[in-house]
């Protein structure tokens, strides 16, 4: 997935009302309001003074002329903050057969109704193979070392998805939780059980029921974001130090 226009750098002044951010542009010192495409807590990624990258637009239908896309991390690493990106890059990877364990499926549909008033992110089908229900989760929390963590806050919706995937396994289908780490400084994924014990318990029950859990990293540049190699999923609690 490539950004539509070249990104411009700035310094974050504040993020507020979940979807808005004030940013001081490096080029001229002007303060602009950018759309923040992330309703989550963004723990550790929305601190005042962080260097960020915005995508300008000249779309007359958009009130805000900048979209916040990336945060610069230590050591030259980057994190993507747009929560819609993982589904977009997973769709590209599925079409190219680049998702570990799912390369045998040649057809997929997005946002297919299932469970109790839910829609699965991807339903994969292939003659001779069981249908595969795949939920995608964006991951960008890091509190210690090179471990990414999920979730970054309490997520009842995430726990419900795990239960609904378990129900699909009980009906004879495949079900998978696909975590996408949208930052380049992590080499594995751990459950943040201290932030949401309920999700940790739901994850354990889902795995015991046969739900698969895999994780992929990402390659992030100022040109765009692509899915990268598989990362290990660790069930232990990461030490938040």
C-alpha positions as MATLAB code, in Angstrom:
seq = 'XXXXXXXXXXXXXXXXXXXXXXXXXXXXXXXXXXXXXXXXXXXXXXXXXXXXXXXXXXXXXXXXXXXXXXXXXXXXXXXXXXXXXXXXXXXXXXXXXXXXXXXXXXXXXXXXXXXXXXXXXXXXXXXXXXXXXXXXXXXXXXXXXXXXXXXXXXXXXXXXXXXXXXXXXXXXXXXXXXXXXXXXXXXXXXXXXXXXXXXXXXXXXXXXXXXXXXXXXXXXXXXXXXXXXXXXXXXXXXXXX';
ca = [
       0.000    0.000    0.000;
       1.507    3.285   -1.125;
       0.628    6.710    0.176;
      -1.098    8.844   -2.432;
       1.045   11.955   -1.898;
       4.542   12.497   -0.447;
       4.503   12.778    3.338;
       5.630   15.933    5.134;
       7.256   16.020    8.604;
       6.078   17.871   11.668;
       6.061   17.866   15.465;
       3.020   16.688   17.347;
       1.513   19.365   19.572;
      -1.459   17.371   20.824;
      -3.944   14.712   19.860;
      -7.513   15.346   20.985;
     -11.100   14.238   20.451;
      -9.589   10.938   19.258;
      -9.604   11.911   15.588;
      -7.814   15.270   15.607;
      -4.183   16.295   16.041;
      -2.428   19.665   16.062;
       0.928   19.445   14.297;
       3.630   22.036   13.702;
       5.021   21.581   10.189;
       8.815   21.467    9.999;
       8.931   23.247    6.662;
       7.473   26.564    7.802;
       6.458   26.276   11.454;
       2.771   26.535   10.603;
       0.333   24.721   12.878;
      -2.200   22.527   11.059;
      -5.021   20.273   12.180;
      -4.603   16.722   10.899;
      -7.055   13.849   10.834;
      -5.971   11.068   13.196;
      -7.261    7.769   11.720;
      -7.040    5.911   15.019;
      -9.765    5.768   17.695;
      -7.605    3.786   20.147;
      -5.474    4.834   23.089;
      -2.283    5.172   20.969;
      -0.294    4.526   24.154;
       3.268    5.756   23.624;
       2.613    7.089   20.122;
       0.936   10.431   20.772;
       3.368   12.235   23.043;
       3.929   15.961   22.633;
       7.006   16.718   20.541;
       7.144   13.403   18.674;
       8.167   13.705   15.041;
       5.267   12.667   12.829;
       4.593   12.394    9.119;
       1.457   13.764    7.505;
      -0.116   13.050    4.125;
      -1.401   16.235    2.455;
      -4.439   16.193    0.203;
      -6.251   18.620   -2.075;
      -9.568   16.786   -1.963;
     -12.317   19.398   -1.854;
     -14.593   16.902   -0.098;
     -12.263   16.695    2.909;
     -12.399   19.400    5.547;
      -8.932   18.550    6.877;
      -6.084   18.840    4.391;
      -3.659   16.592    6.255;
      -3.859   12.999    7.453;
      -1.540   11.690   10.164;
       0.171    8.553    8.893;
       3.450    7.778   10.733;
       5.334    8.366   13.982;
       9.128    8.343   14.163;
      10.577    6.056   16.819;
      14.033    5.676   18.284;
      16.759    4.342   16.041;
      15.094    5.500   12.847;
      12.168    3.118   13.196;
       8.622    4.023   12.178;
       5.126    3.192   13.387;
       1.965    3.453   11.314;
      -1.010    4.882   13.174;
      -3.799    4.347   10.612;
      -5.899    1.441   11.886;
      -7.356    0.825    8.407;
      -3.952   -0.041    6.952;
      -3.628   -3.636    8.279;
      -6.766   -4.795    6.456;
      -5.612   -3.125    3.263;
      -2.156   -4.688    3.292;
      -3.531   -8.089    4.324;
      -5.836   -7.971    1.290;
      -2.800   -7.274   -0.912;
      -0.838  -10.077    0.741;
      -3.682  -12.597    0.426;
      -4.017  -11.809   -3.270;
      -0.292  -12.427   -3.683;
      -0.276  -15.584   -1.517;
       2.066  -14.037    1.038;
       0.218  -14.797    4.281;
       1.714  -17.695    6.195;
      -0.590  -20.722    6.223;
      -3.178  -19.245    3.862;
      -1.385  -19.364    0.520;
      -3.527  -22.313   -0.620;
      -6.632  -20.137   -0.773;
      -7.126  -18.293   -4.052;
     -10.430  -16.557   -3.334;
     -11.517  -14.285   -0.519;
     -14.267  -11.844    0.343;
     -14.173   -8.976    2.792;
     -16.612   -7.954    5.530;
     -18.755  -11.088    5.362;
     -21.549  -11.368    7.987;
     -21.035  -14.074   10.592;
     -21.553  -14.729   14.297;
     -23.840  -12.452   16.286;
     -24.261   -9.330   14.181;
     -20.572   -9.241   13.232;
     -18.635   -9.194    9.995;
     -15.439  -11.174    9.561;
     -12.611   -9.227    7.968;
     -11.838  -11.949    5.413;
     -13.561  -15.177    4.391;
     -11.253  -17.376    2.334;
     -12.562  -20.179    0.141;
     -10.949  -22.857   -1.989;
     -12.374  -26.130   -3.387;
     -11.234  -29.034   -1.225;
     -10.342  -26.815    1.738;
     -12.466  -25.721    4.693;
     -13.550  -22.090    4.618;
     -11.176  -19.909    6.614;
     -12.479  -17.042    8.744;
      -9.775  -14.444    9.384;
      -9.951  -11.482   11.760;
      -7.211   -8.840   11.521;
      -5.965   -6.795   14.467;
      -3.761   -3.730   14.312;
      -0.879   -3.783   16.811;
       1.336   -0.839   17.695;
       1.907   -0.963   21.461;
       5.479   -1.484   22.702;
       6.438   -1.049   26.354;
       9.601   -3.085   26.705;
      12.385   -4.433   24.540;
      11.372   -5.509   21.057;
       7.981   -6.985   21.938;
       4.793   -5.648   20.449;
       1.723   -6.075   22.648;
      -2.002   -6.460   22.119;
      -4.362   -5.038   23.190;
      -3.428   -1.511   24.280;
      -6.672   -1.058   26.229;
      -9.727   -3.080   27.235;
     -11.420   -4.476   24.133;
     -14.694   -6.301   24.658;
     -15.121   -6.333   20.881;
     -11.823   -8.176   20.482;
     -12.857  -10.802   23.031;
     -16.172  -11.248   21.216;
     -14.345  -11.853   17.934;
     -12.322  -14.625   19.570;
     -15.532  -16.291   20.758;
     -17.109  -16.001   17.325;
     -14.039  -17.514   15.667;
     -14.239  -20.402   18.139;
     -17.818  -21.019   17.043;
     -16.651  -21.269   13.426;
     -14.109  -23.922   14.392;
     -16.867  -25.859   16.150;
     -18.769  -25.874   12.851;
     -15.809  -27.452   11.050;
     -14.205  -24.359    9.526;
     -10.782  -22.807    9.985;
     -10.550  -19.618   12.020;
      -7.565  -17.359   12.471;
      -6.657  -14.227   14.388;
      -4.062  -12.349   12.337;
      -2.153   -9.695   14.272;
      -0.347   -7.071   12.169;
       2.440   -5.221   13.988;
       2.442   -1.766   12.469;
       5.872   -0.719   13.739;
       9.368   -1.708   12.638;
      11.148   -2.101   15.994;
       9.490   -5.336   17.185;
      10.384   -8.977   16.613;
       7.514  -10.711   18.397;
       4.037  -10.277   19.876;
       2.950  -10.754   23.496;
      -0.478  -10.445   25.072;
      -0.854   -7.402   27.316;
      -2.785   -9.381   29.898;
      -2.280   -6.696   32.528;
      -4.142   -4.143   30.380;
      -7.040   -6.481   29.579;
      -7.155   -9.748   31.555;
     -10.479  -10.567   29.915;
      -8.928  -10.570   26.466;
      -6.129  -12.818   27.691;
      -8.657  -15.326   29.000;
     -10.658  -15.150   25.768;
      -7.466  -15.755   23.789;
      -6.663  -18.852   25.860;
     -10.151  -20.263   25.338;
     -10.022  -19.584   21.607;
      -6.644  -21.269   21.181;
      -7.876  -24.292   23.136;
     -10.896  -24.422   20.803;
      -8.640  -24.532   17.732;
      -8.482  -20.896   16.657;
      -5.128  -20.169   15.011;
      -3.139  -17.091   16.030;
      -0.420  -15.720   13.776;
       1.410  -12.432   13.564;
       3.102  -10.567   10.736;
       5.383   -7.587   10.890;
       5.359   -4.721    8.421;
       7.809   -2.863    6.241;
       7.132    0.846    6.749;
       8.692    3.675    4.787;
       7.599    7.198    3.960;
       6.405    5.759    0.633;
       4.012    3.192    2.063;
       3.374    0.089    4.171;
       3.649   -3.588    3.227;
       3.233   -6.836    5.117;
       6.504   -8.448    6.170;
       7.617  -11.784    7.581;
       5.832  -13.767   10.258;
       6.651  -12.992   13.902;
       6.278  -15.325   16.900;
       3.204  -15.012   19.107;
       4.117  -15.272   22.784;
       1.404  -15.972   25.304;
       3.287  -14.708   28.336;
       2.796  -11.276   29.822;
       5.362   -8.779   28.595;
       7.173   -7.008   31.420;
       6.083   -3.400   31.192;
       8.969   -2.355   33.430;
];
